[in-house]
Amino acid sequence: MSLERKTRAYVAAVEGGAVADDLATFYHPDAVQYEFPNRLIPRGIQRDLAAILESAERGSKLMERQIYDIHTLTEVGDRVILEYTWTGYPRTPVGTVRPGEAMRARICQVIEYEDGLIIRQRNYDCFEPF
């Protein structure tokens, strides 16, 4: 399977609320995710696989629904670069966003693969004011 197809399958799984083993199947055991400073994580964060899965679990409890509208997907060697608009509908208030209302971010994500699994992931999230 091409990395583009793997990445699209990964994004669809995340959009569908995948957590635990359903999400872990996309990641290398030594995976590292870097989320650079943004409105939700002002200091940024580095996560290993356990923390990635824990964050996904917390996110699934916070968000009623998420939509990932991919604008570009570029595959270069073992790397995939995505640009997309994320729309989330929180279950509880987030800033000025009330439950059921949309919050949005423009995101660039760089995913590196090893042995067909995500080994490194860098997220650059630009949230609209909330």
C-alpha positions as MATLAB code, in Angstrom:
seq = 'MSLERKTRAYVAAVEGGAVADDLATFYHPDAVQYEFPNRLIPRGIQRDLAAILESAERGSKLMERQIYDIHTLTEVGDRVILEYTWTGYPRTPVGTVRPGEAMRARICQVIEYEDGLIIRQRNYDCFEPF';
ca = [
       0.000    0.000    0.000;
       1.360    3.439   -0.912;
       2.133    5.889    1.849;
      -0.577    8.154    0.477;
      -3.163    5.393    0.962;
      -1.792    4.574    4.428;
      -1.956    8.246    5.390;
      -5.498    8.649    4.087;
      -6.523    5.508    6.019;
      -4.854    6.933    9.148;
      -6.631   10.293    8.792;
      -9.964    8.525    8.230;
      -9.395    6.428   11.360;
      -8.594    9.516   13.450;
     -11.597   11.341   11.993;
     -13.732    8.327   12.895;
     -12.578    8.435   16.509;
     -10.076    5.550   16.509;
      -8.352    5.026   19.856;
      -6.284    2.334   21.593;
      -5.354   -0.633   19.383;
      -7.332    0.708   16.405;
      -5.080    3.767   16.374;
      -1.886    2.009   17.491;
      -1.911   -0.153   14.329;
      -0.748    2.910   12.359;
       2.231    3.651   14.611;
       5.694    2.202   14.997;
       6.356    1.187   18.646;
       9.097    3.858   18.812;
       6.913    6.629   17.361;
       7.390   10.219   18.485;
       4.934   13.042   17.863;
       5.878   16.701   18.124;
       3.009   19.141   18.510;
       4.426   22.616   18.175;
       3.042   25.511   20.263;
      -0.552   26.396   19.482;
      -3.664   27.753   21.167;
      -4.418   24.474   22.996;
      -0.802   23.510   23.784;
       0.961   26.881   24.260;
       4.344   25.350   25.088;
       4.126   22.496   22.591;
       4.647   18.873   23.529;
       6.564   15.760   22.545;
       4.717   12.448   22.890;
       5.781    8.810   22.699;
       3.311    6.153   21.543;
       1.696    5.729   24.971;
       1.153    9.496   25.230;
      -0.153    9.656   21.633;
      -2.770    7.022   22.481;
      -3.630    8.713   25.776;
      -4.086   12.049   23.999;
      -6.354   10.431   21.401;
      -8.470    8.934   24.195;
      -8.813   12.351   25.875;
      -9.639   13.940   22.518;
     -12.369   11.396   21.810;
     -14.014   12.342   25.097;
     -13.707   16.080   24.362;
     -14.836   16.053   20.715;
     -18.230   14.867   19.576;
     -17.055   14.844   15.960;
     -14.015   15.826   13.918;
     -13.682   16.520   10.207;
     -10.359   16.528    8.354;
     -10.615   18.296    4.998;
      -7.339   17.470    3.239;
      -6.216   20.198    0.822;
      -2.852   18.755   -0.195;
      -1.021   15.509    0.407;
       2.550   15.228   -0.842;
       4.565   12.015   -0.639;
       8.358   12.344   -0.725;
      10.297    9.158   -0.008;
       9.258    7.915    3.457;
       7.588   11.237    4.290;
       4.060   12.535    3.735;
       3.203   16.215    4.117;
      -0.433   17.118    4.674;
      -2.233   20.449    4.665;
      -5.786   20.333    5.913;
      -8.556   22.147    7.698;
      -9.651   20.494   10.918;
     -13.153   21.158   12.241;
     -14.050   19.879   15.683;
     -17.331   19.908   17.545;
     -16.673   19.823   21.301;
     -18.883   18.107   23.857;
     -18.031   20.769   26.457;
     -17.175   24.478   26.106;
     -13.733   25.334   24.721;
     -13.074   29.032   25.128;
     -16.005   30.792   23.453;
     -17.044   27.668   21.505;
     -20.104   25.992   22.985;
     -20.988   22.303   22.703;
     -22.011   21.451   19.162;
     -20.465   24.607   17.683;
     -17.517   24.321   15.301;
     -13.942   25.169   16.126;
     -11.375   25.164   13.317;
      -7.662   24.953   12.681;
      -5.508   25.054    9.588;
      -2.901   22.349   10.005;
       0.295   21.228    8.361;
       1.391   17.764    9.412;
       4.585   15.971    8.464;
       4.499   12.194    8.883;
       7.579   10.006    8.512;
       7.271    6.251    8.050;
       9.542    3.359    8.950;
       8.616   -0.175    7.946;
       5.247    1.159    6.775;
       4.380    2.619   10.194;
       4.419    6.186   11.514;
       7.737    6.735   13.308;
       7.740   10.557   13.539;
       4.948   13.081   13.274;
       5.137   16.858   13.463;
       1.975   18.931   13.851;
       1.768   22.654   13.139;
      -1.745   23.633   14.271;
      -3.078   27.152   13.613;
      -6.386   27.535   15.440;
      -8.954   30.160   14.610;
      -9.764   32.341   17.655;
     -11.953   30.673   20.256;
];
